[in-house]
C-alpha cells in the first residue's frame, strides 16, 4: 500500500486520553462504547449554544457560509463550557479525531501503518476496511478493527462504524461518508417483503442534516429529528452543518441481511444503491 501523508488536524491536549483496559476489555473484545461517548460529549456540550449560535464553533468546512479547508480542528473542552468545544471537520476527520480522543492506541502511527494516512478520507477508510487480502490494510488494523463477515444490517449496534464510498460522485467533491452507530431499529419503509429497512441513528459531521427540515407539523422528519436543525414543527426551520446526530435509513435484503442501499433521511426520496454507494461495517475492538 502506498503510504501518503494527509494534512494534520488540530485537537485539544485532551485528545490523547489515558484509557486503562479492564479484564473485560482485553485485546480483541468489541468495545465501541468509548467512541460513542466521545462523539456524544462534543455534540451534547455544544448543544446549549443553539442555532445559529453553534455555527461559529461547529460546522462542516465548505458548507454554506464556511470556507473549505484541508485541515480540521476538533476540540474537547471543559464540560459546561460550550465554547471550549469545537468541531470544524468533515465526516472522516471527525471520526479520526474521535478515535484518537477515545483510545490510546489510535495514534498517527497506527493510522499510517494501517491505512497509510494520518487523517484518512472516507474513501480511504472504505478501501482499508475492504482490503481483506493477506497483508492488507484490514489485517494491519486487526488488533483494533474487526469486520464482521456477515455484514448484516441487523447486526449493527452502538459503536459500529459505517463507511460509505461514493462511486457516483457528489456535490462538494465528497468521496464518501463515515458514521458511528448509536442505535438501530426495524422500520418498514417500502412494503416490499423482499427487503427490510432499518432506522439507524448515527453520529457524524455532515454538510446537511439527515432528512429535510420542513416546517409542516405533519412532516415525518420530526419523528427522526436531526440535531442540526433549527426550529420546531409549525415554525420556521433552517438546516445547519457540522457534528450532530441524525437517522439514516438502510435497506437490507430480507434473506441475506446485507445492505442494498440507503436513504439519507426519513423524508428524502433519493435511494442510494450499494452499486453506486457501497458500504462496509466494522467494529472497534481492544
MARSE-446455 format. One record per residue: x, y, z of N, C-alpha, C in turn. Coordinates in pm, whole numbers, padded with zeros to 5 digits, always signed. Example, Ala and Ser with C-alpha at 12.3 -4.5 7.8 and 13.67 -1.06 7.14 Angstrom:
+01319-00569+00780+01230-00450+00780+01320-00330+00780+01285-00225+00708+01367-00106+00714+01290+00003+00787
END
This chain:
+00085-00120+00000+00000+00000+00000+00087+00124+00000+00055+00218-00087+00132+00342-00093+00104+00425+00030+00206+00466+00102+00190+00542+00224+00204+00690+00194+00093+00764+00207+00092+00907+00186+00053+00975+00314+00082+01103+00324+00052+01177+00445-00057+01278+00416-00166+01271+00493-00273+01369+00481-00246+01482+00579-00310+01600+00558-00287+01711+00649-00326+01676+00791-00252+01727+00886-00285+01709+01026-00403+01794+01063-00483+01752+01161-00586+01836+01214-00547+01875+01356-00603+01984+01405-00571+02034+01537-00671+01981+01637-00622+01934+01752-00710+01882+01855-00662+01933+01990-00745+01915+02091-00707+01961+02224-00605+01868+02286-00544+01915+02394-00448+01833+02464-00514+01709+02520-00646+01715+02539-00720+01601+02592-00740+01492+02489-00693+01516+02366-00716+01420+02259-00655+01284+02291-00538+01282+02354-00477+01155+02393-00525+01124+02533-00633+01049+02541-00697+01018+02668-00643+00888+02721-00599+00888+02845-00548+00766+02905-00663+00672+02935-00658+00553+02877-00760+00453+02898-00692+00325+02943-00728+00278+03060-00669+00156+03112-00767+00042+03090-00735-00053+03000-00826-00163+02973-00850-00249+03096-00976-00291+03115-01007-00383+03222-01001-00524+03166-01023-00623+03252-01021-00761+03206-01125-00784+03097-01242-00718+03113-01348-00735+03015-01318-00663+02885-01213-00580+02885-01176-00506+02765-01043-00556+02711-01022-00685+02716-00898-00743+02668-00889-00727+02517-00768-00744+02464-00747-00729+02320-00842-00820+02244-00906-00765+02140-00996-00842+02058-01141-00836+02103-01168-00778+02220-01304-00766+02269-01370-00643+02209-01491-00660+02155-01561-00547+02094-01586-00439+02197-01553-00315+02161-01572-00204+02254-01576-00071+02180-01693-00038+02125-01710+00091+02061-01770+00195+02153-01791+00158+02281-01858+00249+02374-01782+00380+02392-01650+00373+02399-01570+00494+02420-01583+00591+02301-01597+00536+02181-01615+00620+02062-01749+00692+02069-01854+00620+02103-01987+00680+02116-01984+00789+02223-01920+00761+02335-01912+00859+02444-01839+00985+02401-01729+00970+02329-01651+01086+02284-01732+01174+02190-01802+01112+02095-01878+01191+01999-02001+01254+02064-02067+01180+02154-02182+01237+02222-02142+01355+02310-02027+01346+02374-01983+01456+02460-01973+01586+02382-01903+01581+02270-01880+01704+02195-02009+01758+02134-02098+01669+02089-02227+01710+02033-02315+01771+02142-02323+01704+02257-02412+01749+02364-02360+01875+02434-02228+01888+02446-02173+02006+02512-02187+02131+02426-02190+02115+02295-02211+02228+02205-02358+02268+02196-02447+02175+02227-02591+02196+02208-02648+02320+02277-02604+02356+02400-02661+02474+02466-02643+02604+02387-02550+02608+02293-02531+02728+02212-02647+02749+02116-02722+02642+02089-02833+02651+01997-02788+02686+01856-02886+02717+01773-02858+02764+01637-02924+02901+01620-02855+02995+01561-02728+02987+01487-02603+03000+01574-02618+03013+01706-02502+03032+01792-02396+02926+01779-02438+02803+01751-02344+02692+01740-02261+02698+01612-02309+02772+01513-02247+02771+01381-02104+02824+01381-02068+02906+01476-01931+02958+01480-01833+02857+01538-01885+02757+01610-01799+02657+01674-01812+02518+01612-01918+02495+01540-01948+02362+01489-01999+02372+01346-01912+02336+01250-01954+02343+01110-01870+02251+01024-01923+02224+00906-01859+02139+00807-01788+02231+00707-01654+02224+00698-01582+02312+00604-01633+02296+00461-01663+02410+00399-01716+02407+00264-01866+02416+00259-01934+02398+00374-02079+02415+00377-02113+02563+00369-02239+02594+00347-02283+02732+00326-02227+02827+00431-02158+02929+00381-02106+03031+00471-01970+03002+00529-01915+02884+00500-01785+02846+00556-01688+02807+00444-01567+02856+00455-01465+02823+00356-01425+02677+00368-01392+02618+00255-01342+02481+00256-01199+02482+00309-01156+02369+00364-01021+02361+00420-00979+02215+00428-00850+02190+00409-00798+02054+00419-00777+02014+00565-00731+02110+00646-00706+02081+00787-00836+02092+00866-00841+02025+00979-00960+02027+01064-00922+02065+01206-01019+02112+01281-00999+02141+01422-01112+02077+01501-01078+01984+01589-01176+01917+01674-01125+01924+01817-01199+01990+01904-01152+02017+02040-01254+01971+02143-01210+01885+02234-01290+01850+02351-01248+01946+02461-01341+02027+02508-01309+02130+02605-01344+02091+02747-01395+02186+02823-01433+02166+02962-01584+02153+02970-01632+02045+03028-01776+02023+03039-01843+02143+03105-01952+02186+03047-02024+02301+03098-01984+02432+03033-01875+02431+02958-01829+02549+02886-01840+02520+02738-01956+02551+02682-01985+02510+02543-01884+02564+02445-01838+02688+02464-01748+02748+02367-01605+02697+02377-01579+02610+02473-01447+02548+02478-01440+02424+02389-01555+02384+02334-01561+02272+02240-01567+02327+02098-01517+02249+02004-01516+02296+01866-01510+02178+01769-01587+02189+01662-01578+02093+01551-01578+02173+01422-01466+02172+01355-01454+02226+01219-01395+02113+01137-01479+02019+01098-01429+01896+01038-01531+01829+00949-01482+01759+00848-01566+01676+00764-01583+01539+00832-01666+01454+00775-01706+01332+00844-01589+01242+00883-01499+01216+00789-01386+01127+00818-01292+01190+00920-01270+01321+00910-01185+01391+01005-01243+01386+01146-01375+01400+01155-01441+01393+01286-01426+01254+01346-01441+01149+01265-01423+01013+01315-01280+00992+01362-01183+01035+01283-01043+01016+01320-01012+01084+01452-01055+01209+01466-01031+01282+01591-01099+01213+01709-01219+01162+01686-01293+01095+01794-01225+00966+01836-01174+00890+01740-01099+00768+01772-00975+00802+01854-00904+00908+01813-00783+00947+01885-00815+00995+02027-00929+01059+02043-00969+01106+02175-01010+00991+02265-01072+00889+02206-01130+00781+02285-01033+00668+02319-00931+00646+02233-00846+00528+02250-00698+00566+02243-00620+00515+02335-00477+00545+02336-00404+00481+02219-00460+00373+02163-00393+00306+02052-00410+00380+01920-00508+00471+01912-00538+00540+01786-00443+00659+01767-00320+00628+01734-00215+00729+01716-00190+00754+01568-00113+00858+01538-00074+00883+01399-00007+00759+01338+00077+00696+01416+00149+00577+01366+00054+00464+01333-00048+00445+01418-00145+00338+01393-00219+00364+01262-00259+00487+01239-00330+00520+01116-00239+00506+00993-00118+00555+01001-00029+00547+00884+00017+00405+00857+00038+00326+00963+00080+00187+00943-00032+00104+00882-00157+00131+00922-00268+00050+00874-00333+00103+00748-00366+00232+00747-00440+00290+00635-00349+00365+00539-00240+00419+00592-00147+00492+00507-00161+00642+00519-00253+00688+00605-00279+00831+00620-00303+00864+00766-00252+00976+00811-00279+01020+00948-00424+01064+00962-00482+01116+00856-00622+01161+00858-00689+01113+00730-00736+00988+00728-00791+00930+00605-00920+00999+00561-00945+00998+00431-01074+01042+00377-01172+00926+00391-01298+00951+00363-01399+00845+00368-01364+00733+00270-01320+00769+00151-01282+00670+00051-01166+00584+00102-01069+00647+00166-00953+00574+00217-00991+00482+00333-01084+00526+00416-01136+00437+00521-01204+00316+00458-01292+00342+00361-01365+00232+00297-01268+00133+00232-01172+00186+00159-01076+00097+00091-00998+00014+00191-00962+00072+00305-00888-00002+00407-00976-00111+00470-01102-00078+00498-01192-00173+00562-01232-00287+00469-01213-00269+00339-01247-00375+00243-01123-00443+00187-01006-00404+00234-00880-00464+00190-00854-00588+00276-00918-00699+00239-00919-00818+00323-00811-00920+00288-00729-00890+00190-00625-00985+00149-00515-01000+00254-00438-01108+00241-00326-01131+00332-00229-01015+00323-00194-00960+00439-00103-00847+00443-00167-00715+00407-00301-00715+00389-00372-00593+00353-00397-00503+00471-00461-00392+00445-00484-00291+00549-00567-00345+00665-00670-00423+00635-00754-00474+00742-00675-00565+00836-00585-00643+00780-00500-00727+00864-00408-00642+00950-00357-00534+00893-00269-00443+00969-00343-00377+01084-00474-00360+01069-00554-00293+01174-00628-00392+01263-00607-00521+01243-00690-00622+01306-00681-00624+01458-00580-00556+01515-00573-00551+01661-00684-00465+01719-00739-00373+01638-00842-00284+01690-00962-00263+01597-00958-00321+01478-01070-00311+01384-01109-00451+01338-01236-00485+01353-01287-00615+01309-01399-00593+01209-01395-00665+01099-01502-00657+01000-01588-00782+01010-01712-00770+01064-01800-00887+01073-01820-00949+00935-01805-01080+00926-01810-01146+00796-01949-01142+00733-02055-01146+00815-02190-01150+00760-02231-01018+00698-02181-00907+00752-02215-00773+00703-02366-00753+00695-02436-00796+00801-02581-00780+00806-02617-00650+00877-02712-00580+00820-02754-00453+00880-02808-00476+01020-02881-00584+01041-02943-00612+01170-02840-00631+01281-02715-00657+01246-02611-00680+01346-02541-00551+01389-02574-00439+01327-02516-00313+01370-02558-00284+01514-02472-00215+01586-02501-00184+01726-02426-00057+01763-02453-00004+01881-02387+00118+01926-02235+00099+01921-02166+00187+01850-02021+00178+01838-01975+00119+01706-02065+00058+01629-02027+00013+01495-01997+00135+01409-01906+00117+01313-01871+00225+01221-01914+00185+01081-01981+00279+01011-02025+00257+00874-01942+00345+00782-01879+00283+00683-01804+00358+00582-01875+00343+00448-01903+00455+00383-01969+00456+00253-01874+00519+00152-01864+00460+00035-01780+00514-00071-01870+00561-00185-01848+00683-00232-01928+00738-00341-01862+00706-00475-01922+00617-00550-01872+00586-00684-01940+00673-00789-02051+00737-00749-02128+00819-00842-02102+00968-00825-02002+01003-00745-01971+01144-00724-02069+01209-00629-02040+01332-00590-02130+01406-00502-02102+01554-00514-02200+01633-00477-02178+01776-00473-02075+01808-00364-01983+01896-00394-01881+01931-00296-01759+01842-00301-01762+01739-00385-01644+01655-00402-01620+01553-00292-01719+01525-00208-01702+01424-00103-01676+01287-00165-01585+01210-00104-01551+01078-00156-01636+00968-00093-01713+01003+00008-01794+00905+00079-01846+00964+00208-01883+00877+00301-01932+00926+00430-01899+00827+00540-01870+00881+00660-01840+00800+00777-01941+00829+00886-01992+00723+00950-02092+00737+01055-02064+00639+01168-02093+00680+01290-02086+00593+01406-02227+00562+01452-02260+00434+01463-02395+00392+01501-02421+00419+01648-02540+00472+01678-02583+00489+01817-02698+00395+01851-02786+00369+01756-02896+00275+01779-02951+00230+01645-03026+00119+01648-03085+00066+01525-03218+00002+01558-03316+00020+01470-03448-00040+01490-03509-00072+01353-03582-00185+01341-03650-00216+01215-03750-00105+01182-03762-00072+01054-03854+00033+01011-03901+00000+00870-04025-00043+00857-04078-00079+00726-04102+00047+00645-04035+00056+00531-04044+00179+00452-04110+00160+00317-04088+00046+00252-04135+00033+00115-04242-00075+00094-04276-00150+00200-04380-00252+00186-04340-00373+00104-04212-00386+00074-04162-00497-00007-04112-00608+00085-04170-00726+00076-04131-00838+00163-03991-00889+00133-03938-00853+00017-03803-00899-00019-03696-00815+00049-03738-00705+00111-03642-00618+00177-03688-00585+00319-03592-00544+00401-03621-00496+00535-03542-00369+00559-03611-00265+00604-03543-00138+00630-03517-00121+00779-03415-00040+00808-03378-00011+00946-03354+00139+00963-03404+00193+01072-03373+00331+01111-03248+00325+01197-03140+00383+01147-03011+00376+01217-02972+00516+01262-02976+00540+01391-02934+00668+01445-02781+00671+01449-02723+00779+01394-02578+00787+01382-02528+00922+01432-02402+00924+01471-02330+01048+01499-02233+01069+01385-02228+01191+01333-02139+01220+01221-02124+01371+01205-02040+01411+01112-02031+01551+01073-02073+01559+00928-02172+01643+00899-02229+01648+00765-02242+01792+00716-02252+01807+00584-02277+01938+00525-02424+01974+00531-02510+01873+00550-02653+01897+00567-02712+01785+00652-02817+01815+00728-02874+01715+00820-02934+01595+00747-02961+01491+00825-03031+01373+00774-03180+01403+00773-03240+01411+00655-03381+01446+00643-03398+01592+00609-03509+01622+00544-03540+01759+00504-03622+01825+00614-03572+01936+00666-03638+02002+00779-03752+02090+00731-03866+02028+00705-03985+02102+00664-04058+02155+00787-04118+02273+00775-04184+02333+00890-04319+02268+00922-04377+02197+00826-04506+02135+00848-04508+02048+00974-04614+02062+01053-04627+01983+01175-04639+01834+01145-04684+01800+01025-04703+01660+00990-04582+01598+00919-04475+01675+00904-04357+01622+00837-04299+01504+00914-04273+01392+00846-04215+01275+00914-04075+01300+00968-04015+01411+00925-03880+01441+00976-03879+01457+01127-03986+01510+01184-03984+01543+01327-03976+01419+01415-04020+01305+01365-04009+01182+01442-03865+01131+01446-03783+01183+01354-03642+01144+01346-03557+01270+01333-03581+01364+01420-03520+01496+01410-03368+01491+01420-03304+01564+01332-03159+01578+01333-03122+01695+01424-03012+01681+01499-02973+01786+01594-02923+01911+01524-02900+01905+01393-02851+02021+01318-02963+02101+01254-03083+02087+01307-03199+02160+01257-03244+02264+01359-03263+02385+01312-03316+02493+01394-03464+02506+01368-03544+02525+01473-03687+02543+01455-03766+02430+01518-03896+02431+01496-03985+02333+01554-04104+02312+01461-04181+02204+01482-04296+02178+01394-04391+02297+01388-04424+02339+01269-04514+02450+01250-04447+02586+01251-04318+02589+01281-04243+02715+01286-04137+02716+01175-04074+02830+01158-03968+02842+01057-03853+02749+01093-03798+02682+00994-03687+02591+01017-03566+02631+00932-03449+02588+00977-03327+02610+00900-03231+02496+00928-03160+02454+00825-03065+02345+00838-02924+02400+00855-02846+02333+00941-02708+02372+00966-02616+02253+00941-02486+02275+00951-02390+02169+00924-02309+02137+01050-02215+02043+01036-02125+02011+01146-02157+01879+01213-02106+01863+01335-02126+01739+01409-02264+01735+01472-02326+01617+01468-02457+01602+01528-02505+01459+01517-02631+01440+01553-02694+01308+01543-02814+01316+01450-02831+01212+01370-02944+01204+01280-02973+01058+01252-03069+01033+01164-03109+00895+01134-03101+00870+00985-03024+00767+00950-03015+00721+00812-03096+00592+00801-03160+00570+00686-03247+00454+00670-03182+00357+00570-03141+00242+00623-03068+00144+00542-03160+00028+00507-03161-00007+00380-03240-00120+00332-03151-00243+00322-03206-00357+00364-03132-00483+00357-03211-00586+00279-03140-00679+00219-03203-00795+00157-03265-00880+00268-03392-00914+00257-03461-00986+00364-03403-01124+00388-03338-01182+00289-03282-01317+00304-03141-01313+00360-03055-01232+00303-02914-01230+00346-02887-01130+00457-02970-01027+00468-02946-00923+00568-02845-00819+00524-02785-00839+00407-02684-00745+00359-02750-00618+00305-02682-00505+00315-02741-00379+00269-02759-00376+00117-02867-00316+00074-02891-00296-00068-02886-00147-00104-02894-00061-00004-02888+00082-00027-02939+00158+00093-02949+00291+00080-02995+00371+00192-03060+00501+00146-03142+00556+00234-03197+00690+00220-03126+00777+00324-03087+00897+00286-03015+00987+00376-03101+01025+00497-03233+01035+00478-03321+01072+00588-03461+01018+00567-03546+01037+00668-03681+00979+00666-03763+01030+00548-03757+01159+00520-03840+01214+00414-03760+01253+00290-03651+01181+00266-03571+01203+00145-03604+01093+00045-03636+01134-00077-03681+01038-00178-03567+00962-00243-03450+01022-00253-03338+00959-00325-03290+00834-00253-03287+00723-00325-03237+00597-00271-03101+00570-00333-03001+00556-00250-02864+00533-00295-02833+00385-00289-02819+00321-00404-02793+00177-00407-02647+00148-00373-02623+00026-00326-02485-00013-00294-02401-00028-00420-02465-00037-00535-02389-00041-00660-02320+00093-00684-02387+00201-00645-02331+00335-00662-02260+00385-00537-02310+00342-00422-02252+00387-00296-02240+00268-00200-02139+00182-00224-02122+00065-00138-02087+00105+00004-02125+00018+00099-02094+00045+00239-02037-00078+00305-01958-00054+00410-01897-00162+00486-01911-00131+00634-01930-00236+00717-01947-00219+00860-01827-00279+00933-01776-00206+01032-01668-00259+01115-01698-00231+01262-01633-00308+01349-01643-00288+01493-01508-00246+01549-01511-00170+01657-01390-00132+01728-01362-00238+01835-01239-00283+01844-01202-00382+01946-01080-00334+02024-01060-00396+02138-00941-00364+02219-00844-00480+02212
END
